[in-house]
Amino acid sequence: MCIPYRIYSYLAAAMTTYEEILQQYWGYAKFRPLQQEIIESVCQGNDTLGLMPTGGGKSITFQVAALSKPGLCIVITPLIALMKDQVDNLRRRQIKATAVYSGMTNTEIDIAFNNCILGDYKFLYISPERLKTQRFIQVVTQMSVNLIAVDESHCISQWGYDFRPSYLEIANIREILPKVPILALTATATPDVVDDIQEKLHFKTKNVFSKSFERKNLTYSVFEKNDKVGALLQICRNTAGTGIVYVATRKETKEIAYVLQQNGFVADFYHGGLDAATRAKKQELWMRTPNEIMVSTNAFGMGIDKPDVRFVVHLNIPESLEAYFQEAGRAGRDEKDAQAYLFYNQGDIQKLKDNFEKKYPSFQTVSETYDSLGNYCQVGIGDGEGTVHDFDLVDFCKKFNLGIVETMNALKLLEEENFILLSDPEDTHSKIKLNYDRNELYKFQIEHKEIDPFIKFLLRNCTGVFMDFVPINENHLAQVAKCTVEVIKNYLIYLHKIEVLTYIPAKQNPIITFLSNRIEKKSVRLNEQFILQRKERQRKRLEAVIQYVTNTSKCRCTQLLEYFGEKTSVRCGKCDVCVTRNEVNISSLQFDYIVEDLKKCIGSTPASLDEIYQKTTIKDQQQILNVIKFLLDKQKIRYVEGGRLIWNKI
């Protein structure tokens, strides 16, 4: 097809603009596969779904697209840590960006929105539950919006592994901003979820750009081990470089990190129960230490973009293949060879099944937890919508004599049913903002000479405090000023008290947000049918991950790719299954051919070796024997009475 010169010139100019933006702000000469195609699609006004594996550069797509056009990009994401990380990264590149999420004060929110209306800001990161607030609905029409980016878009699908009801609010924005295209992004989506995302976001036309989930540089291996720690130590000795070790409990993070340290490795531990400042410090140190191993629960990793992770080890079975794929995918982002190991034993499988049942407490337990939560937060019947409360799970359970595991799962169901929002501390730092303009502050400094040196110190070390809330670290400021942390905090508290600045100390506990007014316990209604459907879908995900770890006859990479809808994958040749198969000394193609022939020979009834030789089309009997031995070792076939062979499962 011949493209008119005028259109060709426009496309060529746009392409150059995208590359210039990439070079100017990120220093890259060219895009990764699929990035530019996605950018061009949304810039032409098309609703677009981008499927890109972890580490594939999803954020670049909406950031470059938004920077290439006048106006503001609204980025919707549930991950507050990721919001902060991306806003900080954009600001370091001299790109104006801000974020609004649960737990912020009204003053902070107003400043952020005003900057988006009047301050030439390019990015507004916002949590999905904020979309339905009256304040946002009022101000969004005053913003010049050029793109809506939906990160972690699988959260909108009830078929997905991480469904969040607040994501359903996104479709309402389309009625307010009907001409603004949507770019939905996710790293993990099955074919059903891909269709559901586009339907829920009201795509005008289905439009999917899908990068293969295959990671050629990443080798997946699964081993049944009773001595998991011994196996981990062997991997650490044999693999140079940075690593991540995922464990199931907070207690294990500390125990395993200690074992690694005792064996001479640089290791640390991380989990959601640590205070915000400690988590930030551990993460920062790990990011810049070449050979450190981080032992963590699944709280570690979101927003982490360390390219040189050489191995990821799971010492327990993850709850889903989606979760495993994301966590394992944090290895080898520099596209050099990396390893993903998963260790399990039969006890782990039973524990996984038991924990699954605990995840769905009785509906009576859920309603009683909701009622106790209202009392704990001192929210009266008919009040509370939008209010935010510090929340200590252990203290809550102790006061109301509740079990921790059961209560946590009840809270998650209340969140899924849109009663509350439970989130980790929203900040890793305290924040300050000056309430005076420069002239007013100058007059104040002249009149209060005793505090003038401290104000000058703040202005030197905290840029941007006149326009917006700026994150600070009191410990760092104390080191620079060569004084105690208490001195810094006392000055800030005093200036806050006399309203020269606003000082918001970092929160140390998770927070609960009531998404609607509190109702009486007897009036709590749960969508029982929906919850049971969710439970059944989660059961299927559980069965899929158990099948993955126990299937020792199909390539690990092939299993993962097929789960995500890629049916034409070729064996990797490197995983534990492929390495074992290679010992049979038969090509992959011939091996598959023999297996298919054996299925026909044995069929649904047992067959002896002589009967197989008579029926088979394979001439080389030694090859047949090698494959049969392999299948026997992997318990895919077995002997029955009379020395006949039968399939355990076809």
C-alpha positions, 0 to 999 in steps of 0.5 A: 500500500502506498502511503501519501507523502504528507502522512509518511512525513508526519509519522517519520517526524513523530518517530524522531520525536519519540526517539529524541525524548527517549534520548533526552530524558533516559539516555537510550538511543533506541526503544526495546521491542514493542515500546515504540509500537505502543507509543505510536498507537496511543498517540494516534488516539487508540485505546491500547493494551500492552502486555509486556513481561516484568522488566520489559519497560512498560513505564517508558511507553506512557511516559514518552507518549505523554511527553510528546504531546501537550497536556497531562498524563493521569497514571492509575496504579494501586502500588503506592511504593511504585508511585513514589519511585516513579515520581521521584525518578521523573523529578530527577529527570526534571519532569514535573510529576506528582501523586495523590493517594490515600493517607494524604492530607487535604492540603497535600491533595489540593496542592497536587491538584492545583499543580496539575491544573496550573503548574505545567505538570506532566504526570499525575499518579493516582490510586484507583480509589481516589477516582470516585471522590468528589474533589477529583471529579471536580478538578479533572475537567479543569486539567488538560489530559492527553492520556490515561495510563492504567498500570497493573491493569489485570487488577480490573478483571474479576478473572485476574489473580489480584482483582481490586474493585476500585479499578472498576471506577476507571471506566467512569473517567471515560464519561468525563474524558471521552476523547482521551485514549487509555493505555492499559499495561500489565506483565501477567494476563491469561487470555481471559483476562486480556479480553476482560481488561478491554471490556471493563475499560470500554475499549472502542476497538480491541487493540492488543500489543503483546510481547512474548512472555519468554525470557530466553536469558532466564532459566527456570528450575524446580527441585523437590528438596527436604534440605532447602537451606543446604540447596540455597547455600550451594546456589549462592556459592556457585552463582556470583552476583546479586540475588533475591530469596523469597520465603513465606513468613517474616520470621523466615526472612531473618532466619535465612538471612542470618544463615547466609551471613554466617556462611560468609555471604552479604545478606539482609532481610526485608518484610512489610512489618518493618517501619518505612524508614528501615525498608527504604534504607535496606532497599537503597543499600541492596540496590547499590551493593553488587553482591548482596542477597535480599531475603524477603517475603513477597513485600519486596520487589514492586517497583524494584528495577535492579538490572543485574540480579543473577538469581531468584530463589523461592523456598516455598511454593507461590500462590499462583503462577502469575505471582511466581512469574513476576517474582522470578522475572526480577532476575536478569533484567540486563538480559544476561543469563540468570536463574530462577529456582523453586524448592518444594517438598510434599509438606509444602503442597499440603500447607498451600492447600490448607492456607487456601481454605483459611483465606476464605473465612465465614461471612459471619466472621467477616461482618464481625471483623468489620464491626470491630474495625469500626469500634477500633477506629472510633467511627460511628454508625453513619460516619467515616467515609473517606477517613483514614486511620493508623492500623496495628493488626496485632493490637487490633486482634489483641483488643478484640480477641481475634486470630491474626490469620483469619482477621487478615483474610477477613480484612482482604475480603472487606477490601475486595467488597469495597468497604475499606482500603488497607494499605502499607504506610504510604511514605518512606519519608516525612514531608515538609512544605513552606506556607510562606512565599519567598518575601514573607519568609525573608521578613520572618527570618529578619524578625526571628534571627534565632531560627534563621540559620535553620531555615537557610539550612532547609532551603539549601537541602530541600529544593522545591519546598515553596511549590509542593510537599518535599520528602525529607529524611530527618536522620540524613538532615541531622548528619549533614547538620552534625546534630541529633535527630531530636534537634531537627524534629523539634525545629520542624515541629516548632515551625509547623506549630507557628504555621511557617511550614507544614510538617508531616512525619512519616507514618510507621503503621499500615493505614485503613481507609473507610470507603463508605460510611460505617453501617450496622453489623446486621446490615453488612451484605457480601456478594456471596456468589461473587466471593464463591466464584473468586474462590473457585478461580483461585482454586484453579490457580492453586491447582495450576501452580501445583501442577507446575512444580510436580510436572517433571516431563514438560519444559518449565518455560513451555508450561509457563508460556502455555499458561499465559496463552502461548501455545507454540513455544519451543523447549528451552533446553536449560531447565531441570526437565530439559536437562534430564531429557537431554540425558536420554540422548534423543532430540526434543522432536524425536522424544515428543514423537515417541511419546505420542506414539506410546500414547497410541500403543498403550491407549486406555488399557495396559500393554506389554513391551512386546505389544508396544514393539508390535504396534509402534512405528518407531524402528529404534527399540533402544530409543523406545526403551530410553523414553519408557525409562524416562517416563517411569522415572517421572512416574508418568507411566507405571507397571501393573500386573503381568509386567504391563505398562499403563499411563498414570495420566495422559 
